[in-house]
Amino acid sequence: MKDYSYFDTLLPRLVGSQTGPIAPSVVPSAAFGYADASEAEGIFSGEVSKPLYARMGNPTNAKLESVMTQIEGGTGAIATASGMGAIAMVLTALLKSGDEVLCIGGFFGGTYALMTETLPRFGIEASFCDVDDFAAIEAKLASGVSLVMAESVGNPGLKLPDIAKIAALCRQHAVLFMLDNTITPLAVQGLEAGADIVVYSTTKNISGHSAALGGIAVFRAVEEGGKLYHPRYAHLQKIVQKMGRMAFIAICKKRALRDFGMSANAFGSFLTLLGIETLSLRMRKVQEGVETVARRLDARFPQGSIRHPSLSSHEHHARFGAAYPMGAGPMLTIDMGSKEAAFALLDATEHLIQTANIGDNRTLALHMRSTIYRDFTPDALKILGVTEGLIRVSVGLENPEDIAEDFINAYRKTAG
Ligand SMILES: *Cc1c(COP(=O)(O)O)cnc(C)c1O
């Protein structure tokens, strides 16, 4: 596993250039002129690798894709308009009506809605199970699901999946495994752990500045005779045979990016690249910050109300120590027991930003049940770990002692 010191050196070098303009260039052109008719033919056939039209990619997106590919150790990547764009691209490109997705653990609200409301309208069903219910996971894999999806850290339940074990089971059953690593860039190395596809909302910690909505999917090389050659993926065979190792890229570009147009824009990709330059520095600081805030609040709030895997009260504390040495991202949760107590606490803080976002350089918080999860059924809330008094906190880069003090003062003013 690569550590933060490795990324400290790698990231600024990857994003900048040694000669000519040091900062990445923004190429906002929507269209590109071809030198002559035969170059046009070559670009369309894929033999000439030059920009075709910005919906299919542009040079600034290509820079971001190359940087993320090297960070992940993948074979290629596709930048998208948002994190949901990346997830929707992968699912709509790879799956077909009649397929089933197995969703392991807690999920971001948008992903949950995509799986339970939107994809079913197109004949793609989803089933859900707990991160540690391996009996259910194995039964589903054996019954022939087409794709397994998990988040590196369940949102907002903060459960930690055993990523390597899930990946090994998916390999054994020849089922594709997609990991949403939005919460833990660098800290979790998804392709190395065995995922086939790692997706991100780059809007969050990867950018950090909240100035650019974006997403990306990074792909493993397709192995000759591997998973994608299984009969359940027969509908992809033509592209797999033609493109070999690079088949994921071709499938996603031809079957989703071209037809649905969830493409990234150059300026957004430029801003995302600026975030990546300092990502390892910021993720280290986030790890230290969230663990300090969790420890301080755990000592002052009612027993059991603070949840973070670094606390010994968390059910995955041992897994956190063993498999998440670089941290579990910026989130912790506070369960105030009731909506009223949660509202009172949030409104009594002085510096918090109340917003639906996470992974900002500033500390953010939100009451879950009355906002993102307002329309969810009791069953869904249970699966996702959303209780009536739950507040999600995303710790930023401020001095963690100041963040903790703000919460503790607010608690003293309201409940305490
Ligand atoms: C925010 C988020 C998304 C969606 O990303 P957008 O950029 O908002 O579309 C997906 N997954 C996770 C875990 C997220 O936090």
The ligand as a Gaussian input file, in Angstrom:
#p B3LYP/6-31G(d) Opt

LIG

0 1
 C      -21.415000      13.423000      -3.350000
 C      -21.301000      11.989000      -3.565000
 C      -21.697000      11.405000      -4.780000
 C      -22.300000      12.215000      -5.905000
 O      -21.423000      13.165000      -6.388000
 P      -21.868000      14.525000      -7.111000
 O      -20.584000      15.099000      -7.548000
 O      -22.597000      15.350000      -6.096000
 O      -22.775000      14.134000      -8.226000
 C      -21.535000      10.036000      -4.932000
 N      -21.030000       9.270000      -3.952000
 C      -20.647000       9.796000      -2.765000
 C      -20.086000       8.888000      -1.728000
 C      -20.772000      11.163000      -2.535000
 O      -20.398000      11.660000      -1.364000

